[in-house]
Amino acid sequence: MLFGALGPCPVCSNGLYYYNGQYQCGGNVSEWSKCAYSTTEPVRIKKKWQIPDGTDNEYLIKWFKSQKVKKPERVLPPMSPDKSGSKATQQSRLLSSEGLDKLRFSIVGQSKEAVEDWIQKLKLAGANFHARVAKDIDCLISCGELDNENGEVRKARRLKIPIVREEYIGECIRKNRMLPFDLYKVESALESSKGGTVTVKVKGRSAVHESSGLQDTAHILEDGKNIYNTTLNIYYILQIIEEDNGSECYVFRKWGRVGSEQIGGQKLEEMSKSDAIQEFKRLFLEKTGNPWEAWERKTNFQKQPGRFYPLDIDYGVKQAPKRKDISEMKSSLAPQLLELMKMLFNVETYRSAMMEFEINMSEMPLGKLSKENIQKGFEALTEIQNLLKNTADQALAVRESLIVAASNRFFTLIPSVRPHIIRDEDDLMSKAKMLEALQDIEIASKLVGFDSDNDESLDDKYLKLHCNITPLAHDSEDYKLIERYLLNTHAPTHKDWSLELEEVFSLDRDGELTKYSRYKNNLHNKMLLWHGSRLTNFVGILSQGLRIAPPEAPVTGYMFGKGLYFADLVSKSAQYCYVDRDNPVGLMLLSEVALGDMYELKKATSMDKPPRGKHSTKGLGKTVPLESEFAKWRDDVVVPCGKPVPSSVRSSELLYNEYIVYNTAQVKMQFLLKVRFHHK
């Protein structure tokens, strides 16, 4: 009272309180996150204190009459390190402010050449190399797969020294500073991947949780459209389980912290069906702050501060416990096409992609997220992007609290083995690209049902693509032209691998030619251009065509705005196949693109579409295909198959040409290429 009433929190407008040497907020910055605002210099209300009318406290009455409007300023003692945050937070602050000259590291790996290469790079950056693990080093870096029997690894574990993946080195060198170890620890990745593939027994439209012990003899209660099953974030599983042969019901609950079996518990209670439904709804309301009907009907459900949020889980519905090997099924498809279908519909490829994206598959059975969750994930990323961009609009503490809230929301919707605060644009863009890939995985899952119980053949799956795919003869004119285009246009800076053409397929997706005809007939300047993408994206691409990033996705990372990007040098696009030495075969597209009049630029420029009168955007590169070696395809389509030469463009920021269209109807997919990468 001596120093005046505290003003509201500038982040969430809730009240502040004094604790541990500073003023902290006790409110919520949003329904997803508590407010993290704290300060030693709070804003105070510049008014006299009011006392209730009719009070008979003589001391208060006397004090009230003598108080002044201007209050003395409260001076707090400096914060000691042990009060300024958790040990992990302190370490993060310390590391983020230190250069690489402070890093003391040791390194292990099966490839001596790779180890020596990283040692030299870190030494050049100023880091201090230790040949042996000792208690005074900061971390042990694992180059490649970790050998658990290695003496240095065992010593590091004994001394509790962080063991980090080699990606840590690249990020430290790129940002020229020490980074916190948490995001790069080998142990956390190993722990989260254990049991990453969860086999569930689906009955009806859902699956009994295996921890209940009833998955073989019972099923989730269904009552009309109601399915009494929900998984709440961080985490609380709630199910009504009904006996397969009988009327007995059980309410099953399991709760805990993701990644920790030591924290949490479970409960299984037998009761009548009506009592089970009543108890299920009571618990749902208690945990979420919303009635069950609001979630089931997808109407008026509002996330409540400090409460759980249900996650959509797709159980596939038609999953069968055992399926025939697709290699044993008879097929009428051409051998080359059959091999392509095996590539496209290999479920292990999709599981590997989910693991690569660090999706927590043990938290999300079958690893299938809903379309709605992916869309909401994009919205959370866009919110973070706006906060990172508009640094002048808000105080640092306010912005930090909002970034934490949006990051919490993102990792609630998209479970990760390494949830963290998204604080820079590189991290933001990697998450956006991950969501784009997840969209295609979701499309593939819905389209062909990897776990369907009718032993669907590859021929049936092929028909579901609604895209006519025809192998080209290797001695055909089109094949020879495409092979020349591929061999000639490898960019000079892409030296880590070479490309070998294995197969070419002509494409005719249902309805695509009709949409393209308007632009084919009315726009000049048509070119056959490259586009590369992950293998897991191609079921979505072949069935739905190339798509532009959705409106809710952040615009960060797109050099010329959201559009369809193409290249005239094969290796420029091949980078986006994301193959590796273990899986060296990728797929690429050659598409006919109606470019019309191009808006030519020498550096990245954000836009929704090119200026009026322009039909596409071209980023002008320093190296281009030799024009005298260009070819024509089907009379009016240019094939820029010349060898790379220096361009006449001056002061461009782009190494190679990029072509962007902002309307999917300007593109007709013509050829699908199966390409083998030979890594050097």
C-alpha positions in Angstrom: 0.0 0.0 0.0 2.9 2.3 0.7 4.0 2.2 -3.0 0.6 2.4 -4.6 -1.8 -0.1 -6.2 -0.3 -2.4 -8.9 -1.6 -1.8 -12.4 -2.7 -4.7 -14.6 -0.4 -7.0 -16.5 0.5 -5.4 -19.9 0.3 -8.8 -21.6 -3.0 -10.3 -20.4 -4.5 -7.5 -18.1 -4.7 -9.8 -15.1 -3.4 -8.9 -11.7 0.3 -9.0 -10.6 1.7 -10.3 -7.3 5.0 -10.1 -5.6 7.0 -13.3 -5.4 10.7 -14.3 -5.1 12.1 -10.8 -5.6 9.9 -9.7 -8.5 6.3 -9.0 -9.6 4.7 -11.9 -11.6 1.5 -12.3 -13.4 -1.0 -15.0 -12.2 -3.2 -14.9 -15.3 -3.3 -16.7 -18.7 -1.9 -15.1 -21.9 -4.4 -17.2 -23.9 -6.5 -20.3 -23.4 -3.4 -22.3 -24.3 -0.8 -20.8 -22.0 -0.2 -19.2 -18.7 1.2 -15.7 -18.8 5.0 -15.6 -18.1 5.3 -11.8 -17.6 7.5 -10.7 -14.7 9.1 -7.4 -13.8 10.9 -5.5 -11.0 9.4 -2.2 -12.1 5.6 -2.6 -12.4 3.3 0.1 -13.5 1.4 1.5 -10.5 -2.0 3.3 -10.4 -1.4 7.0 -9.6 -4.4 7.5 -7.3 -5.2 7.5 -3.6 -6.3 4.3 -2.0 -10.0 4.1 -1.3 -11.4 2.6 1.9 -14.9 1.2 2.3 -17.6 3.6 3.4 -18.7 3.1 7.0 -15.4 1.6 8.2 -14.7 2.2 11.9 -11.0 1.4 11.7 -9.5 4.5 13.2 -6.0 3.7 11.9 -7.3 3.4 8.3 -9.3 6.5 8.5 -6.3 8.5 9.8 -4.0 7.0 7.2 -6.5 7.7 4.4 -6.7 11.4 5.2 -2.9 11.8 5.3 -1.9 9.7 2.2 -0.4 11.4 -0.8 -1.2 10.9 -4.5 2.5 10.6 -5.3 3.9 7.4 -3.9 7.5 6.6 -3.1 9.3 4.3 -5.6 10.0 0.8 -4.4 13.6 -0.3 -5.1 14.2 -4.0 -5.2 17.5 -5.7 -4.6 19.2 -7.2 -7.7 17.9 -10.7 -8.7 20.3 -13.5 -7.7 21.0 -16.1 -10.4 19.2 -18.8 -8.4 16.0 -16.8 -8.4 16.0 -15.7 -12.0 14.7 -19.0 -13.5 15.2 -22.7 -13.6 18.7 -24.3 -14.1 17.7 -25.2 -17.7 16.5 -21.7 -18.4 19.7 -20.2 -16.9 21.8 -22.6 -19.1 19.9 -21.6 -22.2 20.4 -17.9 -21.4 24.1 -18.4 -20.8 24.7 -20.5 -23.9 22.7 -18.2 -26.2 24.9 -15.3 -25.2 28.3 -17.1 -25.6 30.3 -17.4 -28.8 31.8 -20.7 -30.1 35.1 -19.9 -28.5 33.5 -21.0 -25.2 32.5 -24.4 -26.5 34.5 -27.4 -25.2 33.6 -30.5 -27.1 34.6 -34.1 -27.9 33.3 -36.0 -30.9 32.8 -39.7 -31.8 31.7 -41.3 -35.0 32.1 -44.3 -37.3 33.4 -42.2 -40.2 36.9 -40.9 -39.4 36.7 -38.5 -42.4 33.4 -37.0 -41.2 34.7 -36.6 -37.7 37.9 -34.9 -38.8 35.9 -32.6 -41.1 33.7 -31.4 -38.2 36.6 -31.0 -35.9 38.4 -28.7 -38.4 35.2 -26.7 -39.0 34.6 -26.2 -35.2 38.2 -25.3 -34.6 38.1 -22.7 -37.4 35.0 -21.3 -35.6 37.0 -21.0 -32.4 35.7 -24.0 -30.5 38.0 -26.1 -28.2 38.4 -29.8 -29.2 39.2 -32.4 -26.5 40.4 -35.8 -27.8 39.0 -37.5 -24.7 35.8 -37.1 -22.8 36.5 -35.3 -19.5 34.3 -33.7 -16.8 35.1 -30.2 -17.9 33.8 -30.5 -21.5 30.4 -29.1 -22.5 29.1 -31.9 -24.8 30.0 -35.0 -26.8 29.0 -34.8 -30.4 27.8 -38.0 -32.1 28.7 -38.0 -35.8 26.3 -40.5 -37.5 24.7 -43.4 -35.6 25.6 -43.6 -31.9 27.6 -46.6 -30.8 26.4 -47.3 -27.3 29.4 -49.6 -26.6 31.9 -46.9 -27.3 34.0 -46.1 -24.3 33.8 -42.3 -24.7 30.0 -42.6 -25.0 29.8 -44.6 -21.8 32.1 -42.2 -20.0 30.0 -39.2 -21.1 26.9 -40.9 -19.7 28.6 -41.7 -16.5 29.7 -38.0 -16.1 26.2 -36.8 -17.2 27.7 -34.9 -20.2 25.1 -34.1 -22.9 25.4 -36.3 -26.1 24.2 -34.3 -29.1 23.6 -35.1 -32.8 25.9 -33.7 -35.4 23.2 -31.3 -36.6 24.1 -29.3 -33.4 27.5 -28.4 -35.0 26.0 -27.1 -38.2 23.5 -24.9 -36.3 26.1 -23.5 -34.0 28.4 -22.7 -36.9 25.6 -21.1 -38.9 24.5 -18.9 -36.0 28.0 -18.4 -34.7 27.2 -19.1 -31.1 26.6 -21.9 -28.6 23.1 -23.2 -28.6 21.2 -25.0 -25.8 21.7 -28.8 -26.1 18.1 -29.9 -25.3 16.9 -29.8 -28.9 19.8 -31.9 -30.2 20.3 -34.6 -27.5 20.6 -38.1 -28.9 19.0 -39.6 -25.8 15.7 -37.8 -26.2 15.4 -38.9 -29.8 16.1 -42.5 -28.9 13.7 -42.5 -26.0 10.9 -41.1 -28.1 11.4 -43.5 -30.9 11.1 -46.5 -28.7 7.7 -48.0 -29.4 7.1 -45.4 -32.1 4.9 -47.8 -34.0 1.8 -48.6 -31.9 -0.3 -51.5 -33.0 -3.9 -51.0 -31.9 -6.9 -53.3 -32.4 -9.6 -51.3 -34.1 -13.2 -52.4 -33.5 -16.1 -50.3 -34.9 -14.8 -46.8 -35.3 -12.1 -46.6 -32.6 -9.6 -48.6 -30.5 -9.4 -49.6 -26.9 -6.2 -48.4 -25.2 -3.8 -51.3 -24.6 -3.1 -50.2 -21.0 -6.7 -51.2 -20.0 -6.1 -54.8 -20.8 -9.5 -55.1 -22.5 -8.5 -54.6 -26.1 -9.1 -58.3 -27.0 -12.5 -58.7 -25.3 -14.1 -55.3 -25.5 -14.7 -52.3 -27.7 -15.3 -48.5 -27.4 -18.9 -47.7 -26.6 -20.7 -46.2 -29.6 -24.2 -44.7 -29.2 -25.5 -43.4 -32.5 -23.0 -40.7 -33.7 -21.3 -40.6 -30.2 -18.0 -42.4 -29.8 -17.0 -42.3 -26.1 -13.3 -42.0 -26.7 -11.0 -38.9 -26.3 -7.4 -38.2 -25.9 -6.5 -34.9 -24.2 -3.2 -33.1 -24.5 -0.3 -33.7 -22.0 -2.0 -36.2 -21.6 -5.4 -37.6 -20.4 -7.0 -40.6 -22.1 -10.7 -41.2 -21.4 -12.7 -44.1 -22.8 -15.9 -46.0 -22.2 -15.1 -49.7 -22.9 -18.0 -52.1 -23.5 -17.6 -55.9 -23.4 -17.8 -57.6 -26.8 -20.1 -60.4 -25.4 -22.2 -58.7 -22.7 -23.4 -55.4 -21.4 -20.7 -54.6 -18.9 -19.0 -51.2 -19.3 -15.9 -49.7 -17.9 -14.7 -46.1 -17.7 -10.9 -46.1 -18.4 -8.6 -43.2 -17.6 -4.9 -42.9 -18.1 -3.0 -39.7 -17.4 0.6 -38.5 -17.3 3.4 -36.5 -18.9 4.5 -37.4 -22.4 7.8 -39.3 -22.4 7.7 -40.1 -18.7 6.3 -43.4 -17.3 7.1 -42.3 -13.8 4.6 -39.5 -13.7 0.9 -40.3 -14.1 -1.4 -43.2 -13.5 -4.5 -45.0 -14.7 -7.9 -46.2 -13.4 -10.5 -48.7 -14.7 -14.0 -48.7 -13.1 -16.8 -51.1 -13.9 -20.3 -49.6 -14.0 -23.6 -49.7 -16.0 -23.8 -48.2 -19.5 -25.9 -45.2 -18.3 -23.6 -44.6 -15.3 -20.5 -44.9 -17.5 -21.8 -42.3 -20.0 -22.7 -40.0 -17.1 -19.2 -40.4 -15.5 -17.5 -40.0 -18.9 -19.3 -36.7 -19.5 -18.6 -35.5 -16.0 -14.9 -36.1 -16.4 -14.8 -34.5 -19.8 -16.4 -31.4 -18.5 -14.1 -31.3 -15.5 -11.0 -31.7 -17.6 -11.9 -29.5 -20.6 -14.4 -27.0 -19.2 -16.7 -27.9 -22.0 -19.7 -30.3 -22.3 -19.0 -33.5 -24.3 -21.7 -32.6 -26.8 -19.8 -29.4 -27.8 -16.8 -31.5 -28.9 -18.7 -34.4 -30.4 -20.8 -32.0 -32.5 -17.9 -29.6 -33.2 -20.1 -26.7 -32.1 -19.3 -24.0 -29.4 -16.2 -25.9 -28.0 -13.9 -23.3 -26.5 -10.4 -24.1 -25.2 -10.3 -23.0 -21.5 -7.2 -21.6 -19.7 -5.5 -24.3 -17.7 -7.7 -27.1 -19.1 -7.1 -29.9 -21.5 -7.9 -29.8 -25.2 -9.1 -33.0 -27.1 -7.0 -34.3 -30.0 -8.6 -35.8 -33.2 -7.2 -39.3 -33.7 -7.9 -41.1 -36.9 -7.9 -44.9 -36.3 -8.4 -45.7 -39.9 -11.6 -47.5 -39.0 -10.9 -50.3 -41.6 -7.6 -51.4 -40.2 -7.1 -55.2 -40.1 -4.7 -57.1 -37.8 -3.1 -58.9 -40.7 -2.9 -58.2 -44.4 -1.6 -60.0 -47.4 1.8 -59.1 -48.7 1.2 -56.8 -51.7 4.1 -58.5 -53.5 2.1 -61.7 -53.6 -0.9 -60.1 -55.3 -1.5 -60.5 -59.0 -1.4 -57.4 -61.1 -2.3 -56.3 -64.6 -0.1 -53.2 -64.4 3.1 -52.9 -66.5 6.1 -54.0 -64.5 7.6 -50.4 -64.4 4.2 -49.1 -63.2 3.8 -51.8 -60.6 7.3 -51.0 -59.1 6.2 -47.3 -59.0 3.0 -48.2 -57.1 5.1 -50.3 -54.6 7.1 -47.1 -54.0 4.1 -44.9 -53.6 2.1 -47.2 -51.3 4.9 -48.5 -49.0 3.6 -47.7 -45.5 7.1 -47.8 -44.0 8.1 -44.8 -46.2 5.4 -42.8 -44.5 6.3 -44.0 -41.0 9.9 -43.0 -41.7 8.8 -39.6 -42.8 6.8 -39.1 -39.6 9.9 -40.1 -37.6 12.1 -37.7 -39.6 9.6 -34.9 -38.8 10.0 -35.8 -35.2 6.3 -36.5 -34.8 5.6 -38.2 -31.5 4.0 -41.4 -32.9 3.7 -43.0 -29.5 1.5 -40.1 -28.3 -0.6 -40.3 -31.5 -1.5 -43.9 -32.3 -1.0 -44.7 -36.0 0.6 -41.3 -36.4 -2.5 -39.9 -38.2 -3.4 -36.3 -37.5 -6.6 -34.8 -38.7 -6.8 -32.2 -41.5 -8.3 -29.8 -39.0 -5.3 -30.1 -36.6 -2.9 -29.4 -39.5 -4.8 -26.3 -40.5 -4.8 -25.1 -36.9 -1.0 -25.8 -36.8 -0.6 -23.5 -39.7 -2.6 -20.8 -37.9 -0.3 -21.1 -34.8 2.8 -20.7 -37.0 1.4 -17.6 -38.8 0.7 -16.1 -35.3 4.4 -16.8 -34.4 5.6 -15.3 -37.7 3.7 -12.1 -37.0 5.1 -11.8 -33.5 8.7 -12.4 -34.8 8.2 -9.8 -37.5 6.5 -7.0 -35.5 9.2 -6.5 -32.9 8.4 -2.7 -32.5 4.8 -3.1 -31.7 5.1 -4.9 -28.3 7.4 -5.0 -25.3 9.8 -8.0 -25.3 8.1 -9.6 -22.3 4.7 -9.3 -23.9 6.0 -10.8 -27.2 7.8 -13.6 -25.5 4.6 -14.6 -23.6 2.6 -14.7 -26.8 5.3 -16.7 -28.6 5.3 -19.3 -25.8 1.5 -19.5 -26.0 1.5 -20.0 -29.8 4.3 -22.6 -29.5 2.4 -24.5 -26.8 -0.7 -24.5 -29.1 1.3 -25.8 -32.1 2.9 -28.7 -30.2 -0.4 -29.6 -28.6 -1.9 -29.9 -32.1 1.1 -31.5 -33.7 2.8 -33.7 -31.0 6.6 -33.7 -31.3 9.4 -35.7 -29.6 11.1 -32.4 -29.0 8.5 -29.6 -28.3 10.2 -26.3 -27.8 9.6 -22.5 -28.2 9.7 -21.5 -31.9 11.8 -18.4 -31.8 13.4 -17.9 -35.2 12.3 -18.0 -38.9 14.4 -21.0 -39.9 12.6 -23.1 -37.2 9.3 -21.6 -38.2 9.8 -22.4 -41.9 10.9 -26.0 -41.2 7.7 -26.5 -39.2 5.6 -25.0 -42.1 7.3 -27.4 -44.6 6.6 -30.3 -42.2 2.9 -29.4 -42.2 2.8 -29.2 -46.0 4.3 -32.7 -46.1 1.8 -33.9 -43.4 -1.0 -32.7 -45.6 0.1 -35.1 -48.4 0.6 -37.9 -45.9 -3.0 -37.3 -44.7 -4.3 -37.3 -48.2 -2.5 -40.6 -49.0 -3.8 -42.2 -45.8 -7.4 -41.1 -46.6 -7.2 -42.0 -50.3 -5.9 -45.5 -50.1 -6.3 -46.5 -46.5 -2.9 -48.1 -45.7 -4.6 -50.3 -43.1 -7.8 -51.2 -45.0 -9.1 -54.7 -44.3 -10.1 -55.7 -47.8 -6.5 -56.5 -49.0 -6.8 -53.9 -51.7 -4.5 -54.6 -54.6 -2.0 -52.1 -56.1 -4.2 -52.1 -59.2 -7.1 -50.8 -57.1 -4.9 -48.2 -55.4 -3.6 -47.1 -58.8 -7.2 -46.5 -59.9 -7.9 -44.4 -56.9 -5.3 -41.9 -58.0 -7.5 -40.9 -61.0 -4.4 -40.3 -62.9 -3.4 -42.2 -66.1 0.3 -43.1 -65.7 2.0 -44.7 -68.7 5.6 -45.9 -68.9 7.7 -44.5 -71.7 9.8 -46.8 -73.9 13.5 -46.0 -73.4 14.0 -45.6 -77.1 11.2 -43.2 -77.6 11.8 -39.6 -78.7 10.3 -38.2 -75.5 12.4 -40.4 -73.3 15.6 -39.4 -75.1 14.8 -35.7 -74.9 14.0 -35.9 -71.1 17.3 -37.9 -70.5 19.2 -35.2 -72.4 17.5 -32.5 -70.3 18.4 -34.3 -67.1 22.0 -35.0 -68.0 22.7 -31.5 -69.4 21.2 -29.3 -66.6 23.1 -30.3 -63.5 24.1 -27.1 -61.7 27.8 -26.6 -61.0 27.4 -26.1 -57.2 25.4 -29.3 -56.7 28.5 -31.6 -56.4 27.5 -34.0 -53.7 25.6 -36.3 -56.1 24.9 -37.1 -59.7 21.6 -38.2 -61.2 20.7 -41.3 -63.3 17.3 -41.6 -65.0 15.7 -45.0 -64.4 12.1 -44.6 -65.7 9.8 -41.9 -67.2 6.0 -42.0 -67.1 3.6 -39.8 -69.0 0.8 -38.3 -66.9 -2.8 -37.4 -67.5 -4.6 -36.5 -64.3 -8.4 -36.4 -64.5 -9.7 -32.9 -65.3 -6.3 -31.3 -65.4 -6.0 -30.7 -69.1 -9.5 -29.1 -69.2 -8.5 -26.6 -66.6 -5.1 -26.0 -68.3 -6.6 -25.5 -71.8 -7.6 -21.9 -71.2 -4.1 -20.9 -70.4 -2.5 -23.2 -73.0 -4.5 -21.5 -75.7 -4.3 -17.9 -74.5 -0.8 -17.5 -73.0 2.5 -17.6 -74.9 5.8 -18.6 -73.4 5.1 -22.2 -72.3 8.0 -24.2 -70.9 8.7 -27.8 -69.7 10.1 -27.2 -66.2 11.4 -29.3 -63.2 9.7 -29.8 -59.8 11.0 -32.0 -57.0 9.3 -33.2 -53.9 9.4 -35.9 -51.2 8.3 -39.4 -52.1 5.5 -39.2 -49.5 4.1 -36.1 -51.3 3.4 -37.8 -54.6 0.2 -39.7 -53.8 -1.3 -36.3 -53.0 0.4 -34.6 -56.1 -0.8 -37.3 -58.5 -4.3 -37.4 -57.2 -4.9 -33.7 -56.6 -2.2 -32.0 -58.6 0.4 -29.5 -57.4 -1.1 -27.2 -54.8 -0.2 -23.8 -53.4 0.5 -23.4 -49.6 -2.9 -22.7 -47.9 -3.9 -19.1 -46.8 -3.4 -20.0 -43.1 0.3 -21.0 -43.7 3.0 -18.4 -42.8 4.6 -16.6 -45.8 8.1 -16.9 -44.4 10.5 -18.9 -46.6 8.8 -18.3 -49.9 11.2 -16.1 -51.9 8.5 -14.8 -54.2 5.3 -15.5 -52.2 3.1 -18.5 -52.1 3.0 -20.1 -55.5 4.1 -23.1 -57.5 7.9 -23.1 -57.9 9.8 -24.6 -60.9 13.4 -24.6 -62.2 15.2 -25.1 -65.5 18.2 -26.9 -63.9 17.4 -30.4 -62.8 19.6 -30.4 -59.7 17.9 -27.2 -58.4 14.7 -29.1 -58.1 16.2 -32.5 -57.2 17.4 -31.1 -53.8 13.7 -31.1 -52.7 13.4 -34.9 -53.1 15.2 -35.3 -49.8 16.8 -38.7 -50.6 19.8 -40.1 -48.7 22.4 -42.9 -49.2 20.0 -45.5 -47.7 17.1 -44.5 -49.9 18.7 -43.0 -53.0 15.7 -43.2 -55.4 13.4 -40.2 -55.7 10.6 -38.9 -57.9 10.5 -35.7 -60.0 8.0 -33.9 -62.2 8.3 -32.3 -65.6 5.4 -30.0 -66.0 4.2 -27.8 -68.9 3.9 -24.3 -67.4 2.1 -21.4 -69.1 4.3 -18.5 -68.0 3.0 -15.7 -70.3 4.6 -12.3 -69.5 7.0 -12.8 -66.6 7.8 -10.3 -63.8 11.6 -10.5 -63.6 13.4 -10.0 -60.3 17.0 -10.3 -59.0 16.2 -10.7 -55.3 13.5 -12.2 -53.0 10.3 -10.1 -53.1 7.2 -11.1 -51.1 4.0 -10.9 -53.0 0.6 -12.5 -53.4 0.8 -12.4 -57.2 2.7 -10.5 -59.8 1.8 -7.0 -60.9 -1.1 -6.3 -63.3 -0.3 -7.4 -66.8 2.2 -10.1 -65.6 1.2 -13.8 -65.5 4.2 -15.3 -63.6 7.4 -14.4 -61.7 10.9 -15.2 -62.8 13.9 -15.0 -60.4 16.9 -14.3 -62.6 19.9 -16.5 -61.8 23.6 -16.0 -62.3 23.8 -19.4 -64.1 21.3 -20.4 -66.8 20.9 -23.1 -69.5 22.6 -22.3 -72.8 19.8 -21.0 -75.0 21.3 -22.2 -78.3 20.8 -25.8 -77.0 17.1 -25.4 -76.2 14.6 -27.8 -77.8 10.9 -27.6 -78.7 8.3 -30.1 -77.5 5.0 -30.5 -79.3 5.6 -27.4 -81.4 5.3 -24.6 -78.9 6.7 -25.8 -75.6 10.3 -24.8 -74.9 12.6 -27.4 -73.2 15.6 -25.4 -71.8 17.9 -28.4 -72.0 21.1 -26.4 -72.5 24.3 -26.9 -70.4 24.7 -24.3 -67.5 26.6 -21.1 -68.5 27.0 -17.7 -66.8 24.1 -15.4 -67.5 24.2 -11.8 -68.6 22.3 -10.7 -65.5 24.3 -8.5 -63.1 24.0 -8.1 -59.4 21.4 -10.9 -58.9 21.1 -12.6 -55.5 20.0 -15.8 -57.1 22.3 -18.5 -58.3 19.8 -20.1 -60.6 16.5 -19.3 -62.4 13.2 -19.8 -60.6 9.8 -19.7 -62.2 6.7 -19.1 -60.1 3.0 -19.2 -61.0 0.2 -18.3 -58.6 -2.7 -20.2 -60.3 -2.6 -24.0 -60.4 -4.5 -24.0 -63.7 -1.4 -22.7 -65.4 0.3 -26.0 -64.9 -0.2 -29.4 -66.6 1.9 -32.3 -65.2 3.4 -34.1 -68.2 6.0 -36.5 -67.0 6.9 -38.3 -63.7 10.6 -39.3 -63.5 12.1 -42.1 -61.3 15.6 -40.9 -60.6 18.5 -42.5 -58.8 20.9 -40.3 -56.8 24.6 -41.4 -56.8 26.1 -39.8 -53.7 29.8 -39.0 -53.9 
